[in-house]
Amino acid sequence: MGFADNETVKQKYHIKTKQLLRPRAVKLADGTAMGSITEYFTLQTTIGQHTETILFFVTRLSRSTPLILGMPWLKKPPTVP
């Protein structure tokens, strides 16, 4: 799971999104509410030798950080080929 910026990623690369059945609340690391997420897309992603399909929720992020991988993905142990 990850997060993608609406302008920098979705609009720039014309990524087609799907609507969530129910909006999801967004909270910052300090617990502050920042609105809700209503769209998502999946993207086959390759990092090094590892390839997997990642679900990205569309939200507003910094242009300098247009994609963020979620904690579940970052906690996975590295795979050895």
C-alpha positions as CSV (number, residue, x, y, z in Angstrom):
1,M,0.0,0.0,0.0
2,G,1.1,3.5,-0.7
3,F,0.0,7.1,-1.4
4,A,0.2,9.1,-4.6
5,D,-0.1,12.9,-5.2
6,N,-3.1,13.8,-7.2
7,E,-1.4,16.5,-9.4
8,T,2.2,15.2,-9.6
9,V,1.3,11.6,-10.3
10,K,-2.3,11.0,-11.3
11,Q,-2.9,14.0,-13.5
12,K,0.6,14.3,-15.0
13,Y,0.7,10.6,-16.0
14,H,-3.0,10.3,-16.8
15,I,-3.5,7.4,-14.4
16,K,-7.0,6.0,-14.4
17,T,-8.3,5.7,-10.9
18,K,-11.2,3.8,-9.2
19,Q,-13.6,5.2,-6.6
20,L,-13.5,3.8,-3.1
21,L,-16.8,2.4,-1.9
22,R,-16.5,4.6,1.2
23,P,-14.1,7.6,1.7
24,R,-11.2,6.9,4.1
25,A,-10.1,9.5,6.6
26,V,-6.5,10.8,6.3
27,K,-4.5,11.5,9.5
28,L,-1.0,12.9,9.5
29,A,1.8,11.3,11.6
30,D,0.9,13.6,14.5
31,G,-2.8,12.5,14.4
32,T,-4.1,15.7,12.8
33,A,-7.1,15.0,10.4
34,M,-6.4,16.1,6.8
35,G,-9.6,15.3,4.9
36,S,-10.5,12.0,3.1
37,I,-9.4,9.7,0.3
38,T,-11.9,8.8,-2.4
39,E,-9.7,7.3,-5.2
40,Y,-7.1,4.6,-5.7
41,F,-5.2,2.8,-8.4
42,T,-2.9,-0.2,-8.6
43,L,0.5,-0.2,-10.3
44,Q,3.0,-2.9,-11.0
45,T,6.2,-1.7,-9.4
46,T,9.7,-3.0,-9.7
47,I,12.4,-2.0,-7.1
48,G,15.6,-3.8,-7.8
49,Q,14.8,-7.4,-8.6
50,H,11.5,-7.3,-6.7
51,T,8.2,-6.8,-8.6
52,E,4.8,-6.5,-7.1
53,T,1.4,-4.8,-7.7
54,I,1.0,-2.0,-5.1
55,L,-2.3,-0.2,-4.3
56,F,-1.9,3.6,-4.1
57,F,-4.5,5.9,-2.5
58,V,-4.7,9.3,-4.2
59,T,-4.3,12.3,-2.0
60,R,-2.5,15.6,-1.8
61,L,1.3,15.3,-1.1
62,S,4.3,17.5,-1.6
63,R,5.6,17.8,-5.2
64,S,9.0,16.8,-3.8
65,T,7.6,13.6,-2.5
66,P,4.9,12.5,-5.0
67,L,4.8,8.8,-3.9
68,I,5.0,7.3,-0.4
69,L,5.1,3.6,0.3
70,G,3.1,2.6,3.3
71,M,4.5,1.0,6.5
72,P,3.3,-2.6,5.7
73,W,5.4,-2.5,2.5
74,L,8.4,-1.0,4.2
75,K,8.3,-3.7,7.0
76,K,8.5,-6.6,4.5
77,P,11.8,-8.4,4.7
78,P,14.0,-8.1,1.6
79,T,13.7,-11.0,-0.8
80,V,16.8,-12.8,-1.9
81,P,16.9,-14.0,-5.5
